[in-house]
Amino acid sequence: MTHQSRTCFRGVSTRPNIVNPVGSDPAAVQRGMEYFNAMNCVGCHAPNGGGGMGRALSNRYFLYGWEPANIFITIKQGRPNGMPAWGSVLPDAVIWDLVAYVQKISQAPETEWGKTISRQSPAIEQVPAEYLTTIDPWAYTEPFSHGQAPAGGEGSKSGGGK
């Protein structure tokens, strides 16, 4: 199924016509991360959206759409098979901050992120543990070195992965 076929039905757009009010607010990502942890989103989606009982949010794939409006609707109305509706509990402003954070953490490196067992495992990247709870963990990705953990530290910033 192509992206076009998911957003159009008989030539009519099915994309929600909702504008993200915090799209240009850099503080929204930080607030969203705080809500993500405080509302226990990590309980299902794991820290930084790595996935667990709930879908991974860090892998650039969104079943119900990747645009801010789609993510907003998913959080607000819920989805089948486990995602609860938060619209009656959270104000829209909080949901939009969560959207900003989910979009930020969904920018994981494209090259085999999260794959930990393979012949190529020394070439796979990881984020040092001390950076997992930052708003931009992918800025700290480092390659494995023959199975050893990365050195970490401020000098290890790689500028957003590969």
N, C-alpha and C positions, 0 to 999 in steps of 0.2 A: 504494500500500500504506500503510495507516495504522499509526501507532505501536502501536495495540492489536493489530493483526494480526501484527506482528513479535514481540510478547511473549507471545502466547497461541496455543496450538494446541488446538483443540477444547475450549476452556474451561480448559485447564491452562496455568499460567504457565510460560514458557520462560526467564524471567529467572534468571540464576545467583543462588544463595543464598549470596553471599559478602559479608562485612562488611569495609569499609575500615578497617583499624586506625590509619591516620594521618589520617583525615578531619578531625579537629579540631586537628591539629598544624601551626601556622603555619610551622614550620621545614621541613616536608616539601616545600614548594614550592621553596625555595631548594636543598635537597639534590637534588631532582628535576631542577632546571635544571643543576646541576653534573654529575649523571649523564648527562643528555641530551647535554651537550657532550662529556664524557669518553668515553662509549660510542659516540661518533660517530653519534648519532641524527640530528644535523644534516646528515650526509652524504646522507641520503635525504629527510628532512623539512624541511631548511633551518633556519636560526636562527629561533627562536620559532615553529617549526612552520608556516612559510609554504608549504611544499610544494615539491616538485621531482620527483625520481625517485619518491619516496614521496608518499603522500597528504598534503594540507594538514591540519594539526591545529588550525589557528587559525580555522576558518570555521564552527564550530558544527554541522558535519555529520559524523557518524560512521557509516560503512557497517555496522558490526557492533554498534552500540549506544553510547549516550552515558553510561550509568551507570558508576560506578567499577568495578564487577565486570566489565562488558563490556570496558572498556579494559584491566583487569588480565589478563583471559583472552587478549586480543589480543596483548599483550606477551609473556606467558608461553608461549602455545601457538603463536603466529604465525598467519598467515592466508594463503590462497592468493594467488598473483600477487605475491609479493615480500616480505611481512612475515615475517622469520625468527622462529623460536621462541627466546626468551631464557631460558626457564625452567630449562634445564640449566646456564646460565652465571651468571645473576644470582639472588641470594637474593630471597625474596618481599618482604623489607623494602625493598630497592632498587626493585623493580618498583612497590610501592605509592607510593614517593616519586616515581617517574616518572609514575604515574597522577595524583598531586596536581598536578604541573607541567603535564601535558597538559590537565587540566581548567582550570587557570588561564589558559593561553594560548589555550584554545578560546573565551574570552570576548571575541573581537574585536568591534568595533562592527558592528552589523547593517547599516549603511547603505553598501552598495557597497564594502566593504573590499577592497582589493587590485585594484580595477578602475582602470587607469591611463590608458586611452584612451577618451574619450567626449566628447560635447558638454558634459556637466556636470563635466568634470574639475576646474575650479577649486573645486567644492564638495566634492570627495572629500577624505577625511582620510588622513593618513599619520603614521607614528611617526618622529621624528627619529632618525638613525642612532645617536646616543650612548645611546639608550634601548632599542635592540633587544635588548640582552643583559641586560635586567633581568627580574625575575620577573613584572612587571606592565606590559608595554610599552604596553598600551592606555590606561593612565592618562595617557599623554603624547601622545595623538593631537591633531593640529592640522589645520585645513583648509589646502589649497593656497591660495596667493594669486596668482592669475593666472599659474600655472605656476612660481612661485618656491618654493623650499624654505622650510619653516617656520623661524621665528627660533630655536626650540629654547631651551634654558636652563631653569633651575629654575622660573622664573615662568610657564612655558608649560604646566604641568600642567593638564589639563582635567577631571580627576576621572573617568576611565573612559570617555572617548569621548562620544558623544551620549547 
